[in-house]
Amino acid sequence: MNKSGAAAPEAAARRASRGRRRGSPDTRAQILAVARGRFLADGYAKVTLRSIAAEANVDAALISYFFGSKKGLFGAVLGLLANPPDVLAAALPGDPATLPERVLRAMLGTWDDPERGGQLVFMVRAATQDAELMGLLRDVVGREMIDRIAEHVGGPDARHRAGAVGAQLAGVIFGRYILAVEPLASMTADEIIAALAPGLRAVLYRRTRPAVRRTM
């Protein structure tokens, strides 16, 4: 330390060189490589942005800068151009009466798109051949899609109702895009929405029946 009490320039330089790495052309790729390994090893729910940042030796804020959120990072790890949880989140706000139409239109618009939908089809087909990836996707669908629908609609048995809706949406995806079952595969988006929206609405907003009093 010099007479003024300031640290020597060499010591200051050493301190500046330590700590988390800042953004660089290779940082994003390093974060993705670490995230992929952690997601597959630990599952979506247990992985945190802080744990990924620590392993990648970067600041957690840098991950948010590159990917926006944990869902965004997951989507980037899978190489998706459209991340299904984000597509769903954008469709939820609005009139509750037209929620099924909004969700169906957002889903069909994404999967029907040749570029984005092609990536999603690849992801699903890969998951059917990879038990770890299938488990990871199941975790994300449960936490980021079914739970989010349940929280949005609320009420008794909200998660059961949201799960029933999720099952119907999954059926559309597999029937239309993976198996190409007719006539589902060649129906227009408007035709599918008209056919399915009333049933989804009935499931989402069904009321529990009041208890029947028995008289003696």
C-alpha positions in Angstrom: 0.0 0.0 0.0 1.4 3.5 -0.8 1.6 6.5 1.5 -1.9 7.7 0.6 -3.4 4.5 1.7 -4.4 3.3 -1.8 -3.6 -0.2 -2.9 -0.8 -0.7 -5.4 -1.9 -0.8 -9.0 -0.8 -4.4 -9.4 -3.0 -5.5 -6.5 -6.0 -3.6 -7.9 -5.5 -5.3 -11.2 -5.4 -8.7 -9.6 -8.6 -8.1 -7.8 -10.3 -6.8 -11.0 -9.3 -10.0 -12.8 -11.0 -12.2 -10.2 -14.7 -13.0 -9.9 -17.4 -14.0 -12.4 -16.7 -13.8 -16.1 -18.6 -11.1 -18.0 -20.3 -11.6 -21.3 -18.2 -12.8 -24.2 -18.8 -14.5 -27.5 -18.3 -17.9 -25.8 -20.2 -17.1 -22.6 -23.7 -17.9 -24.0 -22.6 -21.2 -25.4 -20.9 -22.1 -22.0 -24.1 -21.3 -20.2 -26.2 -23.4 -22.5 -23.8 -26.4 -22.1 -23.9 -26.2 -18.3 -27.7 -25.7 -18.3 -28.3 -28.7 -20.5 -26.2 -30.9 -18.2 -27.9 -29.6 -15.1 -31.5 -29.9 -16.5 -30.9 -33.5 -17.6 -29.2 -34.5 -14.4 -31.4 -32.7 -11.8 -34.7 -32.0 -13.6 -36.3 -28.7 -14.3 -37.7 -28.0 -10.9 -34.5 -28.4 -8.9 -32.2 -26.4 -11.2 -31.8 -22.7 -10.4 -30.3 -19.9 -12.4 -27.9 -19.3 -9.5 -26.6 -22.9 -9.6 -26.1 -22.7 -13.4 -24.3 -19.4 -13.0 -22.0 -20.8 -10.4 -21.0 -23.7 -12.5 -20.6 -21.6 -15.6 -18.6 -19.0 -13.5 -20.8 -16.1 -14.6 -23.1 -13.7 -12.8 -26.8 -14.9 -12.6 -27.8 -11.5 -14.1 -26.0 -12.4 -17.3 -28.2 -15.5 -17.7 -31.2 -13.3 -17.4 -29.7 -10.9 -19.9 -29.2 -13.7 -22.5 -32.3 -15.8 -21.9 -34.8 -13.7 -19.9 -35.9 -16.4 -17.5 -35.4 -20.0 -16.6 -38.1 -21.0 -19.1 -36.3 -19.0 -21.8 -33.1 -20.8 -20.9 -34.8 -24.1 -21.1 -36.2 -23.3 -24.5 -32.8 -22.3 -25.7 -31.3 -25.5 -24.4 -33.8 -27.5 -26.5 -33.0 -25.3 -29.5 -36.6 -24.1 -29.7 -37.7 -21.1 -31.7 -40.9 -21.0 -29.6 -41.1 -22.1 -26.0 -44.5 -23.7 -25.2 -44.7 -22.3 -21.6 -44.1 -18.8 -23.0 -46.7 -19.3 -25.7 -49.2 -20.4 -23.1 -48.4 -17.5 -20.8 -49.1 -15.0 -23.5 -52.5 -16.5 -24.2 -53.8 -16.6 -20.6 -54.7 -12.9 -20.0 -58.1 -11.8 -21.3 -61.8 -12.7 -21.0 -62.1 -16.0 -19.1 -65.0 -17.0 -21.4 -62.7 -17.1 -24.5 -59.6 -18.6 -22.8 -60.0 -22.0 -24.6 -60.1 -20.2 -28.0 -57.0 -18.1 -27.1 -55.0 -21.1 -25.9 -55.9 -23.3 -28.9 -55.2 -20.5 -31.4 -51.8 -19.8 -29.8 -50.9 -23.5 -29.8 -52.1 -24.2 -33.3 -50.4 -21.0 -34.7 -47.1 -22.1 -33.2 -47.2 -25.7 -34.2 -48.5 -25.0 -37.7 -45.7 -22.6 -38.4 -43.2 -24.6 -40.6 -40.1 -23.3 -38.8 -41.2 -23.1 -35.1 -43.4 -26.2 -35.4 -40.7 -28.2 -37.0 -38.4 -27.6 -34.0 -41.2 -28.6 -31.6 -42.0 -31.8 -33.5 -38.3 -32.7 -33.4 -38.2 -32.1 -29.7 -41.2 -34.3 -29.0 -39.9 -37.1 -31.2 -36.5 -36.9 -29.5 -38.2 -37.1 -26.1 -40.0 -40.3 -27.0 -36.6 -41.9 -27.5 -34.9 -40.4 -24.5 -36.2 -41.2 -21.0 -34.3 -38.3 -19.4 -35.6 -35.8 -21.8 -39.1 -37.1 -21.5 -38.9 -36.7 -17.7 -37.6 -33.2 -18.1 -40.4 -32.2 -20.5 -43.0 -33.8 -18.2 -41.7 -31.7 -15.3 -41.9 -28.5 -17.3 -45.4 -29.3 -18.6 -46.6 -30.0 -15.1 -45.0 -26.9 -13.4 -45.0 -24.3 -16.2 -48.2 -25.2 -18.0 -50.7 -27.2 -16.0 -49.9 -25.4 -12.8 -50.1 -22.0 -14.5 -53.5 -22.8 -16.0 -54.7 -24.0 -12.6 -53.5 -20.8 -11.0 -55.2 -18.7 -13.6 -58.7 -20.3 -13.5 -58.7 -21.0 -9.7 -61.5 -22.7 -7.8 -62.0 -26.3 -6.5 -59.9 -29.0 -8.2 -58.3 -26.4 -10.4 -55.2 -28.6 -11.1 -57.4 -31.6 -12.0 -59.3 -29.4 -14.5 -56.1 -27.9 -15.8 -54.7 -31.4 -16.2 -57.7 -32.6 -18.2 -57.3 -29.6 -20.5 -53.6 -30.4 -20.8 -54.4 -34.0 -21.8 -56.7 -32.8 -24.6 -54.1 -30.3 -25.9 -51.5 -33.1 -25.9 -53.9 -35.3 -27.8 -54.2 -32.6 -30.5 -50.4 -32.2 -30.7 -49.8 -36.0 -31.0 -52.7 -36.6 -33.3 -52.2 -33.7 -35.7 -48.4 -33.2 -35.7 -46.7 -36.5 -34.7 -49.1 -39.2 -35.9 -50.8 -37.1 -38.6 -54.2 -38.7 -37.9 -57.0 -37.7 -40.3 -59.1 -35.7 -40.4 -57.3 -33.9 -37.5 -54.1 -33.5 -39.5 -55.9 -31.6 -42.4 -58.5 -29.6 -40.4 -58.0 -25.9 -40.3 -57.2 -24.1 -37.1 -60.7 -22.6 -37.1 -62.3 -26.0 -37.4 -60.3 -27.5 -34.6 -61.1 -24.5 -32.3 -64.8 -24.7 -33.1 -64.8 -28.4 -32.3 -62.8 -28.4 -29.1 -63.3 -25.0 -27.4 -66.7 -25.8 -26.0 -65.5 -29.0 -24.3 -62.4 -27.3 -22.9 -64.6 -24.5 -21.6 -66.9 -27.0 -19.8 -63.9 -28.7 -18.2 -62.2 -25.5 -17.1 -65.2 -23.8 -15.6 -67.3 -26.7 -14.4 -69.0 -26.0 -11.0 -69.0 -28.5 -8.2 -72.5 -29.7 -7.4 -73.9 -28.6 -4.1 -74.5 -31.4 -1.5 -78.0 -32.8 -1.6 -79.8 -32.7 1.7 -81.6 -35.9 2.5 -84.9 -35.7 4.3 -86.1 -38.2 6.8 
